[in-house]
């Protein structure tokens, strides 16, 4: 696998397309040779998800490739160490809340979601985590010092998903027969954006009593 990290000093809208071009050149592929495009669909940043999903769909459309959507929580879980049996993956949802996915390691050694992903207040989550749970995910950067003693964080270098993890999952799902519809594929936001919530609130206030 080969991946190219984007420069965090620049917006992804400025760096993503050039990075794709450079990466294809590095591995010696023409765009038309790509047969599968994998994209992380969230939960996460609204803008980044829109840019990533739109780019993936446009690339797949232009090349005739298939496209598969990968849940970001699953991509993080893919990196967890072998000793983790119960895993909670946390992604910052702002407002002192997190997106959380709970996973259990199956008999084949791979993690499976044990419950639907949720948005949970940080204090509540920390109070209900089962004993022996391993934690991972980008949100740990501001939570690791608040963790109760009966849970444990995985190594910091495993907290963030990588393109390699997304590609590995997509390759496995594709080989198993999964196919996603490019036309209906959309980011997995889990909540309305702040702008959408503000607009909805304004409409509610304008409704006749």
Secondary structure, DSSP 8 states (H G I E B T S, - for coil): -------TTS-HHHHHHHHHHHHHHHHT--GGG--EEEEE--SS-HHHHHHHHHHHHHHHHHHT-EEEEE-HHHHHHTT--TT-SEEEEEEE-STTEEEEEEEEE-TTS-EEESS--EEEEHHHHHHH--TT-EEESGGGGGTGGG--TTSEE--GGGSS--HHHHHHHHHHHHHTT----TTT-----SS--HHHHHHHHHHHHHS--
